[in-house]
């Protein structure tokens, strides 16, 4: 199964929420697992009221001696209840030092823990900075999903990082526009593509632009552990948008599209 890395370069556009949302809409046969790989430290332990162990630290330790990648993931995972969906997660300690020490153990040569054939791995990589320890993880990813709001400051920072992101590989980079932007997706795609072609001399198909995600505080609260989901929570706008994003990415991931919502959920 593939590896999806979710990251951003400016602001707080909802990378953790998106990682959880994509896992919740992924087809059951992909057996998704969310890994907190943010070098600044994790939030899910407290956000979803999970235990301190096992964690990413345990996963990294298991990766050194486990006979299979699945065995290592089992050693580090917990299960979160998200709106009636059981989603396996590997939490990270709040202090970023342990995460920064653990990540090289997961991306080193001969340790294909993040690209296990048994599972879809969705890695929440947090904010991307030059020289970050998550860059080796991004190079392993089948899709790098970079989130940004369509606002001048966030797009300017994204534009500066685009050269290094495009060099990760063809057809692997997707920009996902978060809620709260000022410009339509077509305009953002045109500006980024022009930069890729004219300034970076790269293929115009090197980056795709998805979204924008809707403003939906209710779904964000469910995924953040602050609200108990109703019976039809999957009909909420943000969940439906995540299903669309997963369907858009499915060809690059070589998996089936997101499962369609039941008819009663479409209202």
Buried (B, 14 or more C-beta within 10 A) or exposed (E): BBBBBBBBBBBEBBBBBBBBBBBBBBBEEBBBBBBBBBBBBBBBBEBBEBEEEBBBBBBBBBBEEBEEBBBBBBBBBBEBEBBEBEBBBBBBBBEBEBBBEBBEBBBBEEBBBBBBEBBBBBBBBBBBBEEBBBBBBBBBBBBBBBBBBBBEEBBEBBBEBBBEBBEBBEBBBBBBBBBBBEBEBEEBBEBBBEBBBEEBEBEEEBBBBBBBBEEBEBBBBBBBBEBEBEEBBBBBBBBBBBBBBBBBBBEBBEBEBBBEBEEEBEE
